[in-house]
């Protein structure tokens, strides 16, 4: 009530609805409802709850995505156009006194930032614009790579863990040397930075950004990594210094030569890990105190040749397996926290994003930022 119903929520990407008439159904698990994202004939992107205004049936049921001229409820045939207006009310004389203009699909405020689509469940117009909500995060990333990236992979899971505990697993580099020791740790951990200390941190009222460094100079690339580097360009964990001049000032602000990516977290449940030519995002949807529906999407530059196709597939697999190592810790953590034997968490300075998020959550629940 105090967090997910009152703030902007990421639900997708403009690439899912590029043409007039394109629509895609999006679940908002925390709110227990579905949203229809649709591109109107006028080119405008709109969002509607997937709820018929007659008796509450779902308007879209069989095809979760496609192209349409309108939507018709299969219960009684009430039909709506792409702007959500009620266009056909069967047996209309039997509904005296009803104004069809008042019976259109219920809309949500919709906004787009760097091709990421957000909705606000509080209504339209929202209490705060998306631009104002993003604030410093938007300013930091403007002109960066996000608008050029295309979706290339998606992973989902339902995990028995609180959404905040789940979110915590991806908000620091302290764990890299340990949980990722058999996967990507050697590419990130160096003699000068054995615990993957953050290169820079920016804390805002609700959101935050942190810079992760990688590029261990003593790392010996595997044969697969050598192949990717030869035919496909940069890989996960290492960004080409030659491309740093293309970055906005808000990404890798210290211009660390070993920079890998920035963790960009938009409260409450969206995170984008942004590299020089790729990005992967997380969505955390709590459905119970100890259950979260989670989605990870990878975005990359379009491949220009078969070598880059292989390289992008390799990156997707590396990320998938690395993230599985993170996810593997969360249910055990949740089980122990639920036991009641742990009363507090001794968070270190490198876990500053966790500390900041808990402060924001507390303020929202107490009503200070509602």
Backbone torsions as a table, in degrees:
resi	resn	phi	psi	omega
1	UNK	NA	-37.4	-174.8
2	UNK	-93.5	-14.9	-173.8
3	UNK	-119.4	-67.2	-171.1
4	UNK	-76.0	-22.4	176.8
5	UNK	-87.8	-4.3	-172.6
6	UNK	-120.8	3.6	-175.9
7	UNK	-134.8	163.0	177.5
8	UNK	-64.4	137.0	-176.6
9	UNK	-125.0	130.3	175.2
10	UNK	-75.6	133.0	-177.9
11	UNK	-128.9	-5.0	-178.4
12	UNK	171.7	-159.9	-173.9
13	UNK	-139.6	143.7	-176.6
14	UNK	-61.4	-22.6	179.2
15	UNK	-63.7	-16.5	-179.9
16	UNK	-79.7	-19.0	-179.7
17	UNK	-137.2	66.8	-173.0
18	UNK	-77.3	-27.2	-170.0
19	UNK	-116.1	155.5	175.7
20	UNK	-55.2	132.3	-177.6
21	UNK	92.1	-14.9	178.2
22	UNK	-69.1	139.1	176.4
23	UNK	-141.6	157.8	174.7
24	UNK	-147.2	139.7	179.6
25	UNK	-89.7	130.9	-178.5
26	UNK	-123.5	128.2	176.7
27	UNK	-85.0	137.3	168.8
28	UNK	-112.1	82.3	-170.6
29	UNK	-56.1	-37.8	-177.6
30	UNK	-63.6	-34.9	-178.4
31	UNK	-92.1	-5.9	178.3
32	UNK	66.7	35.4	-175.6
33	UNK	-147.6	163.1	175.9
34	UNK	-113.2	152.2	179.6
35	UNK	-124.9	137.8	174.9
36	UNK	-96.8	115.7	170.0
37	UNK	-92.8	128.5	-175.6
38	UNK	-143.2	140.8	175.8
39	UNK	-96.5	116.5	-177.5
40	UNK	-72.5	168.5	176.9
41	UNK	-64.0	-20.2	176.7
42	UNK	-86.0	2.7	179.6
43	UNK	86.7	-6.9	-178.7
44	UNK	-77.7	142.9	175.8
45	UNK	-92.8	129.3	-178.9
46	UNK	-129.6	162.5	179.0
47	UNK	-136.0	133.8	179.3
48	UNK	-135.2	144.6	170.8
49	UNK	-65.5	139.0	-179.4
50	UNK	-80.0	61.1	-174.1
51	UNK	-136.2	118.2	175.2
52	UNK	-68.2	136.0	-176.5
53	UNK	-78.4	-0.1	177.6
54	UNK	-83.7	-66.9	-175.9
55	UNK	-129.0	9.8	173.7
56	UNK	87.8	8.1	177.1
57	UNK	-67.5	161.1	174.0
58	UNK	-74.4	133.0	179.4
59	UNK	-77.6	-40.0	175.9
60	UNK	-107.6	120.0	-177.4
61	UNK	-126.6	-43.5	-168.8
62	UNK	-91.9	-38.0	-177.5
63	UNK	-113.2	104.8	-177.2
64	UNK	-70.4	-11.0	177.8
65	UNK	-155.7	154.0	179.0
66	UNK	163.7	-157.5	177.3
67	UNK	-130.4	131.6	-174.0
68	UNK	-145.3	161.0	174.4
69	UNK	-96.6	-8.7	180.0
70	UNK	175.3	-175.6	-177.4
71	UNK	-131.9	136.6	-177.9
72	UNK	-128.5	127.2	177.3
73	UNK	-70.0	129.5	-177.0
74	UNK	-85.0	8.7	177.6
75	UNK	-87.9	-54.8	-179.1
76	UNK	-129.3	3.5	173.4
77	UNK	83.8	12.4	174.6
78	UNK	-62.5	132.4	-171.4
79	UNK	-123.3	137.7	-175.9
80	UNK	-125.3	148.3	176.5
81	UNK	-89.1	-178.5	-175.5
82	UNK	-69.1	-13.8	175.1
83	UNK	-93.3	4.2	177.4
84	UNK	85.4	2.3	-178.2
85	UNK	-78.6	141.7	176.5
86	UNK	-72.7	117.2	-175.9
87	UNK	-106.4	-22.4	-179.8
88	UNK	-144.2	120.2	177.8
89	UNK	-117.8	99.5	-178.5
90	UNK	-57.6	139.5	178.8
91	UNK	55.6	47.2	-174.7
92	UNK	-55.6	-35.7	-179.3
93	UNK	-59.7	-20.2	179.7
94	UNK	-82.8	4.2	176.6
95	UNK	-121.0	63.4	-175.9
96	UNK	-65.3	140.3	175.2
97	UNK	85.6	-5.7	179.9
98	UNK	-89.6	135.7	177.8
99	UNK	-100.8	115.9	179.8
100	UNK	-55.0	-26.4	179.6
101	UNK	-66.2	-21.0	179.4
102	UNK	-93.2	0.3	-171.9
103	UNK	-117.6	20.9	176.1
104	UNK	-71.6	167.8	176.7
105	UNK	-58.5	141.2	179.7
106	UNK	-75.5	121.9	-175.7
107	UNK	-94.4	158.9	172.9
108	UNK	-115.7	153.4	170.2
109	UNK	-65.4	137.6	-179.9
110	UNK	-128.9	138.9	179.2
111	UNK	-142.0	156.3	-178.4
112	UNK	-126.1	131.7	175.2
113	UNK	-131.4	116.3	179.0
114	UNK	50.9	41.3	179.4
115	UNK	75.1	-1.5	174.1
116	UNK	-87.6	132.2	-175.2
117	UNK	-98.1	130.3	178.3
118	UNK	-121.5	149.5	172.1
119	UNK	-127.9	156.3	177.6
120	UNK	-120.9	114.9	-174.4
121	UNK	-72.6	-9.0	-176.1
122	UNK	-76.9	-7.9	177.5
123	UNK	124.9	-177.9	-177.0
124	UNK	-134.3	115.9	8.0
125	UNK	-78.0	155.3	-178.9
126	UNK	-78.4	164.3	179.0
127	UNK	-66.9	-23.1	177.5
128	UNK	-144.7	140.3	-179.9
129	UNK	-70.7	158.5	178.1
130	UNK	-62.1	-40.3	179.1
131	UNK	-59.4	-45.2	179.5
132	UNK	-68.0	-35.3	-180.0
133	UNK	-65.7	-43.6	-179.1
134	UNK	-71.6	-36.7	173.6
135	UNK	52.0	-118.3	-174.9
136	UNK	-65.7	-28.2	178.5
137	UNK	-63.7	-44.4	178.1
138	UNK	-61.4	-44.2	-179.4
139	UNK	-63.5	-35.9	-176.7
140	UNK	-69.5	-31.1	-172.3
141	UNK	-104.9	-2.4	-177.7
142	UNK	-61.5	133.6	-178.4
143	UNK	84.3	4.3	179.9
144	UNK	-83.8	-166.3	-173.3
145	UNK	-80.1	-11.6	-168.0
146	UNK	-57.8	-42.5	-175.3
147	UNK	-68.2	-14.1	-178.5
148	UNK	-96.0	-9.4	-173.0
149	UNK	-84.9	152.1	177.9
150	UNK	-123.8	146.8	-179.8
151	UNK	-65.0	139.6	-178.3
152	UNK	-133.5	-16.6	179.3
153	UNK	-160.6	154.1	178.3
154	UNK	-144.5	138.9	178.0
155	UNK	-134.1	144.2	-179.1
156	UNK	-137.3	154.5	174.9
157	UNK	-160.7	150.5	168.5
158	UNK	-109.3	120.7	-169.8
159	UNK	-122.7	139.3	-179.7
160	UNK	-81.9	75.7	-177.7
161	UNK	-156.2	147.9	174.6
162	UNK	-64.0	143.3	-173.8
163	UNK	-62.2	-33.0	180.0
164	UNK	-72.0	-41.0	176.7
165	UNK	-63.2	-39.3	177.8
166	UNK	-62.9	-47.7	-179.8
167	UNK	-59.1	-38.6	-177.7
168	UNK	-57.3	-33.4	-174.2
169	UNK	-64.0	-18.1	-175.5
170	UNK	-114.8	15.4	-171.1
171	UNK	-114.9	21.2	176.9
172	UNK	-160.8	163.5	177.4
173	UNK	-103.7	0.8	-176.8
174	UNK	-59.3	-29.3	-174.7
175	UNK	-85.8	-11.1	-169.6
176	UNK	-59.6	-46.2	-175.4
177	UNK	-64.4	-23.6	-174.7
178	UNK	-99.6	-64.5	-173.4
179	UNK	-70.4	-25.9	-178.1
180	UNK	-105.1	21.4	-174.6
181	UNK	-63.6	-25.7	-179.6
182	UNK	-96.0	-1.7	-176.5
183	UNK	-120.0	-89.3	-170.6
184	UNK	-105.4	-0.2	-173.2
185	UNK	-56.9	-41.4	-175.3
186	UNK	-65.9	-25.6	178.0
187	UNK	-77.1	-22.4	-177.0
188	UNK	-101.5	-39.2	-170.9
189	UNK	-86.4	128.9	178.7
190	UNK	-126.3	170.4	178.3
191	UNK	-62.7	-32.9	-179.4
192	UNK	-80.0	-18.0	-177.3
193	UNK	-143.2	67.5	-172.5
194	UNK	-68.5	-18.0	-178.2
195	UNK	-114.4	18.7	175.5
196	UNK	52.5	51.2	177.3
197	UNK	-62.2	146.1	179.0
198	UNK	-67.8	142.4	-179.8
199	UNK	-84.2	-28.8	-179.7
200	UNK	-162.0	149.3	179.3
201	UNK	-136.8	134.7	176.3
202	UNK	-127.8	115.6	-179.1
203	UNK	-106.2	131.2	178.9
204	UNK	-119.2	-172.2	-174.4
205	UNK	-62.1	-44.8	179.7
206	UNK	-117.3	-32.3	-170.0
207	UNK	-108.2	175.6	175.0
208	UNK	-160.2	162.1	179.0
209	UNK	-137.2	139.6	176.4
210	UNK	-139.3	146.0	-177.8
211	UNK	-102.4	128.1	178.9
212	UNK	-104.3	133.4	177.5
213	UNK	-104.5	153.1	177.4
214	UNK	-142.5	-137.5	173.5
215	UNK	63.6	47.9	176.5
216	UNK	-58.3	117.2	-177.6
217	UNK	-65.4	-19.9	-179.8
218	UNK	-94.0	2.3	-179.2
219	UNK	-68.2	132.5	176.3
220	UNK	-100.2	108.7	-176.2
221	UNK	-61.3	141.4	173.2
222	UNK	-71.1	170.9	179.0
223	UNK	-63.4	-37.1	177.6
224	UNK	-63.7	-42.6	178.4
225	UNK	-64.2	-38.7	177.6
226	UNK	-62.8	-40.7	179.9
227	UNK	-64.7	-43.5	179.6
228	UNK	-63.4	-44.1	-179.5
229	UNK	-63.4	-33.4	-177.1
230	UNK	-76.1	-39.6	-172.7
231	UNK	-112.7	-14.8	-172.3
232	UNK	-125.4	-1.0	178.4
233	UNK	90.7	-150.9	-174.4
234	UNK	-68.6	161.0	-179.2
235	UNK	-128.6	170.6	179.6
236	UNK	-61.4	130.9	179.1
237	UNK	103.1	-18.7	-179.6
238	UNK	-137.1	127.4	176.1
239	UNK	-111.8	143.7	-178.1
240	UNK	-70.8	121.2	179.2
241	UNK	-61.9	-27.7	-179.7
242	UNK	-62.1	-21.2	-177.4
243	UNK	-98.0	-0.4	-175.8
244	UNK	-63.0	-29.5	-178.4
245	UNK	-69.3	-10.0	177.2
246	UNK	-89.1	-8.3	-176.5
247	UNK	-81.3	143.8	171.5
248	UNK	-68.1	161.5	-176.1
249	UNK	-61.7	-24.5	-177.6
250	UNK	-78.9	-13.1	175.0
251	UNK	-100.1	131.9	-176.6
252	UNK	47.3	58.8	-174.2
253	UNK	-61.4	-26.8	179.0
254	UNK	-82.4	-6.8	-176.9
255	UNK	51.3	48.3	175.6
256	UNK	-65.9	126.7	-178.8
257	UNK	-64.7	-24.3	179.8
258	UNK	-96.0	14.6	-178.1
259	UNK	-59.8	138.9	177.9
260	UNK	-107.7	-54.3	179.6
261	UNK	-165.3	167.7	173.9
262	UNK	-108.2	135.7	171.9
263	UNK	-85.5	115.0	179.3
264	UNK	-114.3	111.5	-176.3
265	UNK	-113.5	120.3	179.0
266	UNK	-104.6	114.0	-178.2
267	UNK	-63.6	140.4	6.4
268	UNK	-95.0	-33.6	-166.4
269	UNK	-128.3	25.5	-177.3
270	UNK	-125.0	136.6	176.6
271	UNK	-138.6	140.7	176.2
272	UNK	-127.8	120.7	175.3
273	UNK	-96.4	109.8	-166.6
274	UNK	-108.5	119.3	173.2
275	UNK	-102.9	-171.2	-176.1
276	UNK	-71.7	-27.9	-179.3
277	UNK	-143.4	25.4	177.1
278	UNK	-158.7	166.6	176.2
279	UNK	-156.6	142.0	169.3
280	UNK	-130.5	141.3	-172.8
281	UNK	-118.0	155.2	174.6
282	UNK	-123.4	140.6	168.2
283	UNK	-122.9	127.3	179.6
284	UNK	-113.8	117.3	-178.8
285	UNK	-119.3	100.8	177.3
286	UNK	-70.1	134.2	175.9
287	UNK	-118.6	-7.3	175.6
288	UNK	-163.6	166.5	178.7
289	UNK	-57.6	-25.7	-177.7
290	UNK	-125.9	32.8	178.7
291	UNK	-149.3	134.6	-178.3
292	UNK	-136.5	133.2	169.2
293	UNK	-92.8	128.4	-170.5
294	UNK	-126.1	142.7	178.3
295	UNK	-137.9	136.2	176.3
296	UNK	-122.4	130.8	177.9
297	UNK	-125.5	137.4	178.2
298	UNK	-106.7	134.3	178.0
299	UNK	-123.9	134.7	-177.9
300	UNK	-140.3	165.6	173.2
301	UNK	-65.9	145.4	177.3
302	UNK	-57.8	136.0	179.2
303	UNK	-71.0	136.4	-179.3
304	UNK	-99.4	-11.8	-179.9
305	UNK	-158.4	174.9	-177.1
306	UNK	-66.1	-33.2	177.3
307	UNK	-60.4	-41.7	179.1
308	UNK	-71.6	-29.8	174.0
309	UNK	-59.8	-47.5	179.1
310	UNK	-63.1	-42.2	-179.2
311	UNK	-61.5	-41.3	-179.6
312	UNK	-69.5	-36.3	175.1
313	UNK	-66.2	-38.7	177.7
314	UNK	-61.5	-45.3	178.7
315	UNK	-59.8	-41.5	179.7
316	UNK	-61.4	-41.6	-179.3
317	UNK	-68.7	-42.2	178.3
318	UNK	-60.5	-45.3	178.7
319	UNK	-63.6	-43.9	179.7
320	UNK	-56.6	-49.5	-176.3
321	UNK	-70.2	-35.3	177.8
322	UNK	-65.6	-44.8	-179.1
323	UNK	-66.7	-34.0	177.0
324	UNK	-60.8	-33.6	176.1
325	UNK	-64.7	-40.3	177.0
326	UNK	-64.5	-48.9	-176.7
327	UNK	-61.2	-32.2	-176.7
328	UNK	-59.4	-24.2	-178.0
329	UNK	-85.8	-19.0	-163.4
330	UNK	-73.6	-40.9	-177.3
331	UNK	-68.1	-36.4	176.7
332	UNK	-65.7	-40.1	177.1
333	UNK	-61.3	-46.6	-179.7
334	UNK	-60.9	-42.6	-179.9
335	UNK	-59.7	-43.0	-179.4
336	UNK	-71.0	-37.3	178.0
337	UNK	-64.7	-36.8	-179.5
338	UNK	-70.5	-16.6	-179.4
339	UNK	-68.7	-23.4	-179.9
340	UNK	88.1	-1.2	-178.2
341	UNK	-82.7	-13.6	176.7
342	UNK	-108.1	119.8	-175.3
343	UNK	-100.9	-17.9	179.8
344	UNK	-155.6	162.6	178.8
345	UNK	-116.2	120.0	-179.8
346	UNK	-81.7	80.7	-174.8
347	UNK	-78.5	134.9	-179.9
348	UNK	-86.4	177.8	-178.6
349	UNK	-64.3	-31.6	179.4
350	UNK	-74.9	-7.7	176.8
351	UNK	-102.7	34.0	-175.1
352	UNK	-65.2	-31.5	179.2
353	UNK	-66.5	-35.5	176.8
354	UNK	-64.0	-46.2	-178.1
355	UNK	-61.8	-42.0	-179.6
356	UNK	-64.6	-43.9	-178.7
357	UNK	-62.2	-42.1	179.9
358	UNK	-65.3	-34.8	175.0
359	UNK	-63.1	-43.0	-179.8
360	UNK	-65.3	-43.3	178.5
361	UNK	-59.5	-46.6	-180.0
362	UNK	-59.8	-43.0	-178.5
363	UNK	-65.1	-39.8	179.2
364	UNK	-65.9	-44.1	-179.5
365	UNK	-64.5	-35.9	179.0
366	UNK	-79.8	-7.0	175.4
367	UNK	93.9	-0.9	-176.2
368	UNK	-67.3	-33.3	-177.6
369	UNK	-113.9	16.3	-176.4
370	UNK	-67.3	NA	NA
